[in-house]
Amino acid sequence: MQDIPSLSSITSRLHLKQLRLLTALADHGSLLKAAEQVALTQPGASKALQEIETTLGAQLFVRTNRGLEATDLGHCVIRYARLIQTDLAHLREDMIGILQGHGGRLALGVIMGAVPLLTDALTRLLEKRPALSVEIVEDTSARLLRMLDQGRLDMAICRTSISQQPHLYDSINIHNEKLAVVANIHHPLAQQQTLQLADLAGQSDVRWIVYSANMPMRLLLEREFHETNLRFPLHLLETTSAFTTLSLLQRNPSFVALMSVDVAQFCTRFGMTTILPLALQSRSEPYQLVTRHGSMRSSVAQLFIDEFAEVPPETA
């Protein structure tokens, strides 16, 4: 295993123009074309590449009959070079917004069930700041918290309980989630007036679409089965994707899934799914508006937080 230089060594020796050269090499596979793109001579680009590889302590490209091709480490470095250049573009965008007294940029994370809540708050904010640029990342709480740790997000609507170190975050409870079991509109039990979980468990062709093991909504469903003395289904479809869940439900009349009531009502309103008349006994944890503890909040981030403070308590 080769030694990678220390972070302080890399940051003191690596230059932004070198990162531009890396992405140009990845795009063109040609040292000459990459050199032209970043305004270097071919010998200058060759020397710069050698300096980059020396700085990082790794060979990033190999010569082939098709030109320069990135090694595995090269692909890794190129990916981060692109991210750094994107962050710099966002930095410039934020600075312009601040100088102009409007606009700015906000990076938000959200779990699937809280998407309607986020879009409502964001719509209100955009009415006040129409020039605001927004990035929205939908993912699991665990991944969103990692992105907060990395500084990729300003804040997220998720849950800190899944973290082994929840003290690393500041959080505000903003919404008590209610859950519903949804299905294809042609599901065999869709026309029933009332249902029990045993009714679904008794249908041999019913198949559940669930979150991965140990995720809050999966744990809640497992608890629901346990407390009613029913065996948890064996043959599951696991996904964290809302679109995949909806697509599976629409294609398969026997499939069912657990969703937040907000998402379920949205989908049902547009005829995509139906809510089965099944009352769940368990209650899920509330949604939280989460920021990294001790992090500085931009003015637009604070405005977004304020949108939740203005929502009447009965709807939050």
VMD Tcl script that draws the C-alpha trace (Angstrom):
set ca {
  {0.00 0.00 0.00}
  {1.51 3.32 -1.07}
  {1.74 6.24 1.31}
  {-0.46 9.26 0.62}
  {1.01 12.61 1.76}
  {-0.54 14.43 4.70}
  {-3.45 16.82 4.18}
  {-1.32 19.82 5.13}
  {1.26 18.80 2.52}
  {-1.38 18.44 -0.19}
  {-3.17 21.74 0.59}
  {0.10 23.69 0.70}
  {1.29 22.41 -2.70}
  {-1.84 21.86 -4.80}
  {-3.11 24.77 -6.93}
  {-6.51 25.46 -8.46}
  {-5.08 25.61 -11.97}
  {-3.76 22.09 -11.47}
  {-7.29 20.93 -10.61}
  {-8.55 22.52 -13.83}
  {-5.86 20.63 -15.73}
  {-6.99 17.33 -14.19}
  {-10.60 17.77 -15.27}
  {-9.50 18.92 -18.73}
  {-7.35 15.79 -19.08}
  {-10.32 13.66 -18.02}
  {-12.56 15.40 -20.58}
  {-10.15 15.23 -23.54}
  {-7.72 12.38 -22.85}
  {-5.14 14.50 -24.60}
  {-2.36 16.50 -22.98}
  {-2.30 18.96 -25.90}
  {-6.04 19.69 -25.81}
  {-6.07 19.90 -22.02}
  {-3.13 22.32 -22.13}
  {-4.97 24.54 -24.62}
  {-8.08 24.59 -22.41}
  {-6.18 25.82 -19.35}
  {-3.85 28.14 -21.29}
  {-0.62 26.17 -20.83}
  {1.99 24.94 -23.28}
  {2.17 21.19 -23.73}
  {5.52 20.98 -21.87}
  {4.01 23.18 -19.14}
  {0.99 20.88 -18.82}
  {3.25 17.81 -18.71}
  {5.31 19.40 -15.93}
  {2.17 20.41 -14.05}
  {0.82 16.85 -14.20}
  {4.11 15.52 -12.81}
  {3.88 18.07 -9.98}
  {0.32 16.99 -9.18}
  {1.27 13.31 -9.07}
  {4.28 14.12 -6.87}
  {2.09 16.19 -4.54}
  {-0.47 13.40 -4.20}
  {2.07 10.59 -4.19}
  {0.23 8.60 -6.86}
  {0.13 8.01 -10.60}
  {-3.13 9.49 -11.87}
  {-2.90 8.78 -15.63}
  {-1.36 6.16 -17.89}
  {-0.51 6.52 -21.57}
  {-2.40 4.23 -23.97}
  {-2.89 4.14 -27.74}
  {-6.07 6.12 -27.11}
  {-4.31 8.86 -25.18}
  {-4.13 9.51 -21.44}
  {-6.45 7.39 -19.30}
  {-7.08 7.90 -15.59}
  {-6.07 5.23 -13.10}
  {-8.46 4.27 -10.29}
  {-6.81 6.84 -8.05}
  {-6.97 9.29 -10.92}
  {-10.74 8.88 -11.22}
  {-11.03 9.52 -7.48}
  {-8.92 12.71 -7.64}
  {-10.78 13.97 -10.74}
  {-14.14 13.55 -9.01}
  {-13.02 15.72 -6.11}
  {-11.39 18.22 -8.46}
  {-14.79 18.71 -10.10}
  {-16.48 19.09 -6.70}
  {-13.97 21.75 -5.62}
  {-14.52 23.72 -8.84}
  {-18.30 23.45 -8.38}
  {-17.96 24.72 -4.81}
  {-15.96 27.67 -6.05}
  {-18.68 28.47 -8.57}
  {-21.21 28.36 -5.72}
  {-18.93 30.63 -3.66}
  {-18.95 33.22 -6.44}
  {-22.72 32.88 -6.76}
  {-23.18 33.48 -3.03}
  {-20.89 36.50 -3.06}
  {-22.78 38.07 -5.96}
  {-26.09 37.48 -4.18}
  {-24.81 39.09 -0.99}
  {-23.38 42.12 -2.79}
  {-26.62 42.63 -4.70}
  {-28.65 42.36 -1.51}
  {-30.71 39.42 -2.71}
  {-30.32 35.94 -4.04}
  {-27.69 33.75 -2.47}
  {-27.60 29.96 -2.41}
  {-29.06 27.30 -0.14}
  {-28.24 23.57 -0.06}
  {-31.00 21.55 1.60}
  {-31.35 17.87 2.43}
  {-34.65 16.10 2.99}
  {-35.94 12.61 3.69}
  {-38.74 11.36 1.45}
  {-41.64 11.83 3.87}
  {-40.74 15.46 4.52}
  {-40.61 16.54 0.86}
  {-44.09 18.22 0.94}
  {-43.09 20.04 4.14}
  {-39.87 21.30 2.57}
  {-41.52 22.39 -0.66}
  {-44.18 24.37 1.21}
  {-41.55 26.24 3.25}
  {-39.32 26.74 0.20}
  {-42.20 28.13 -1.85}
  {-42.87 30.73 0.83}
  {-39.18 31.64 0.97}
  {-38.87 31.97 -2.82}
  {-41.75 34.46 -2.81}
  {-39.55 36.66 -0.61}
  {-36.24 35.81 -2.32}
  {-37.05 35.04 -5.97}
  {-33.38 35.17 -7.02}
  {-32.34 32.49 -4.51}
  {-30.58 29.42 -5.95}
  {-31.43 26.17 -4.20}
  {-29.97 22.66 -4.27}
  {-32.20 19.93 -2.84}
  {-30.85 16.47 -1.98}
  {-33.35 13.73 -1.11}
  {-31.79 10.83 0.77}
  {-31.82 8.88 4.02}
  {-31.18 10.56 7.38}
  {-27.82 8.79 7.70}
  {-26.55 10.05 4.36}
  {-27.89 13.56 4.89}
  {-26.11 13.80 8.24}
  {-22.87 12.74 6.55}
  {-23.36 15.50 3.98}
  {-23.90 17.99 6.82}
  {-20.63 16.77 8.37}
  {-18.85 17.32 5.05}
  {-20.27 20.83 4.67}
  {-22.19 19.81 1.53}
  {-25.54 20.91 3.03}
  {-26.60 23.99 4.96}
  {-29.29 22.02 6.77}
  {-31.52 19.00 6.43}
  {-34.98 17.86 7.37}
  {-34.31 14.41 8.78}
  {-33.77 12.65 12.14}
  {-30.65 12.72 14.34}
  {-31.64 9.57 16.28}
  {-29.98 7.36 13.68}
  {-26.59 8.91 14.49}
  {-24.29 7.47 17.14}
  {-23.31 11.06 17.95}
  {-26.51 13.14 17.87}
  {-24.81 15.79 20.04}
  {-22.92 16.88 16.93}
  {-26.10 18.48 15.58}
  {-28.52 21.23 16.50}
  {-32.10 20.21 15.78}
  {-35.62 21.59 16.06}
  {-38.71 19.36 15.98}
  {-40.86 20.81 13.20}
  {-43.49 18.21 12.31}
  {-45.09 15.14 13.86}
  {-45.13 12.55 11.13}
  {-48.20 10.41 10.57}
  {-47.94 7.26 8.51}
  {-50.18 5.45 6.05}
  {-50.10 2.19 4.14}
  {-50.47 2.86 0.41}
  {-51.14 0.57 -2.51}
  {-52.06 0.42 -6.17}
  {-55.56 1.81 -6.79}
  {-56.58 -1.68 -7.96}
  {-55.28 -3.46 -4.86}
  {-57.70 -6.26 -3.85}
  {-58.27 -4.67 -0.40}
  {-58.57 -1.07 -1.60}
  {-62.38 -1.04 -1.38}
  {-62.59 -2.31 2.21}
  {-64.04 0.03 4.83}
  {-61.55 -0.98 7.51}
  {-58.48 -3.20 7.61}
  {-56.23 -4.80 10.19}
  {-52.58 -5.63 9.64}
  {-53.57 -9.30 9.82}
  {-55.69 -8.81 6.71}
  {-52.58 -7.87 4.74}
  {-50.49 -10.57 6.39}
  {-53.11 -13.12 5.39}
  {-52.80 -12.29 1.70}
  {-50.13 -14.56 0.23}
  {-49.50 -12.34 -2.78}
  {-49.09 -9.09 -0.82}
  {-45.52 -7.82 -1.03}
  {-44.12 -4.96 1.04}
  {-41.86 -2.21 -0.28}
  {-39.77 -1.11 2.70}
  {-36.77 0.92 3.75}
  {-33.50 -0.84 4.54}
  {-32.96 -2.59 7.88}
  {-32.46 -0.39 10.98}
  {-33.96 2.71 9.35}
  {-36.66 4.42 11.46}
  {-39.64 3.66 9.20}
  {-38.53 0.03 8.76}
  {-38.14 -0.38 12.53}
  {-41.60 1.07 13.07}
  {-43.17 -1.40 10.64}
  {-41.31 -4.30 12.26}
  {-42.60 -3.15 15.66}
  {-46.14 -2.96 14.30}
  {-45.96 -6.59 13.17}
  {-44.36 -7.70 16.44}
  {-46.97 -6.02 18.65}
  {-49.80 -7.69 16.75}
  {-48.06 -11.10 17.01}
  {-47.58 -11.37 13.26}
  {-44.47 -12.61 11.49}
  {-42.67 -9.87 9.60}
  {-42.71 -10.55 5.83}
  {-39.71 -12.43 4.44}
  {-39.77 -11.44 0.78}
  {-39.28 -7.68 0.72}
  {-38.41 -5.01 -1.80}
  {-36.00 -2.55 -0.17}
  {-35.50 0.98 -1.50}
  {-35.05 4.53 -0.26}
  {-36.27 5.98 -3.55}
  {-39.71 7.58 -3.63}
  {-39.89 7.28 -7.41}
  {-38.97 3.60 -7.32}
  {-41.62 2.98 -4.66}
  {-44.31 4.73 -6.69}
  {-43.29 2.98 -9.89}
  {-43.45 -0.43 -8.20}
  {-46.84 0.34 -6.67}
  {-48.27 1.43 -10.01}
  {-46.97 -1.62 -11.85}
  {-47.99 -4.21 -9.26}
  {-51.55 -4.29 -7.84}
  {-50.55 -6.53 -4.93}
  {-47.70 -4.35 -3.60}
  {-48.03 -2.12 -0.51}
  {-45.70 0.41 1.14}
  {-45.49 2.51 4.29}
  {-45.32 6.25 3.64}
  {-45.84 9.51 5.46}
  {-49.45 10.68 5.23}
  {-48.29 13.89 3.51}
  {-46.65 11.98 0.66}
  {-49.46 9.42 0.53}
  {-52.13 12.12 0.22}
  {-50.15 13.86 -2.53}
  {-49.84 10.63 -4.53}
  {-53.48 9.70 -3.97}
  {-54.68 13.16 -4.99}
  {-53.15 12.62 -8.42}
  {-54.47 9.08 -8.76}
  {-51.08 7.40 -8.40}
  {-51.91 5.35 -5.32}
  {-54.63 4.74 -2.77}
  {-54.44 4.87 1.04}
  {-55.58 1.63 2.61}
  {-57.98 2.00 5.59}
  {-55.49 0.59 8.07}
  {-54.87 2.39 11.37}
  {-51.33 1.97 12.69}
  {-50.70 1.87 16.42}
  {-47.05 2.96 16.39}
  {-45.95 6.56 16.13}
  {-42.86 7.69 14.30}
  {-40.33 10.23 15.47}
  {-40.95 13.86 14.47}
  {-39.12 15.48 11.58}
  {-36.26 17.68 12.67}
  {-34.66 20.69 11.05}
  {-30.99 19.83 11.54}
  {-27.80 21.89 11.29}
  {-24.25 21.04 12.27}
  {-23.61 22.10 15.90}
  {-21.65 25.33 16.06}
  {-21.83 26.00 12.32}
  {-22.35 29.53 11.08}
  {-25.69 30.10 9.36}
  {-25.99 32.29 6.31}
  {-28.75 34.89 6.18}
  {-30.77 32.80 3.69}
  {-30.36 29.69 5.86}
  {-31.79 31.63 8.80}
  {-34.67 32.83 6.61}
  {-35.48 29.23 5.76}
  {-35.47 28.29 9.45}
  {-37.76 31.25 10.16}
  {-40.33 29.86 7.72}
  {-40.99 26.99 10.12}
  {-41.30 29.36 13.09}
  {-44.11 31.14 11.24}
  {-46.17 27.97 10.63}
  {-49.14 27.66 13.05}
  {-48.52 24.95 15.70}
  {-51.48 22.80 14.63}
  {-49.92 22.28 11.17}
  {-46.33 21.77 12.36}
}
mol new
graphics top color blue
foreach p $ca { graphics top sphere $p radius 0.5 }
foreach p [lrange $ca 0 end-1] q [lrange $ca 1 end] { graphics top cylinder $p $q radius 0.2 }
display resetview
